[in-house]
Amino acid sequence: MKRIFVLTAAVLAMTAPALAAGKCSTAPKANWQPKTALETKLKADGLTVRQIKVESGCYEVYATDKSGKRVNAAYNAETLAKLDNAEAGEN
C-alpha cells in the first residue's frame, strides 16, 4: 500500500507543472512577470513581436516568425509558460 502511495505521489509531482502550464494565472498582478521579460524571451526565440495583450491572467502574443508567418500564442502571465490554447485568456 505504501508503494502505491509513493508511486501516485511521484506521478502527481511530475504532472503538476504540465497541468499548471495549461492555464492562465490566477495570481495577483504583482506576482506577474513583466511583458518586457516575455518580449525578450520571444525575440531570443527568433520572433518579431507585434503586440502583447493582457487577457484574464494570460499574455496574448501577436508576432511573426523568421519566415514572416504570423504567430498567435498565449502565455501564463506569472510563469511565462506557453499555453497549448492560443485563445486561453479569452473566456
Secondary structure as GFF3:
##gff-version 3
##sequence-region A 1 91
A	DSSP	alpha_helix	2	20	.	.	.	ID=ss1
A	DSSP	three_ten_helix	29	31	.	.	.	ID=ss2
A	DSSP	alpha_helix	35	44	.	.	.	ID=ss3
A	DSSP	beta_strand	48	55	.	.	.	ID=ss4
A	DSSP	beta_strand	58	64	.	.	.	ID=ss5
A	DSSP	beta_strand	70	76	.	.	.	ID=ss6
###
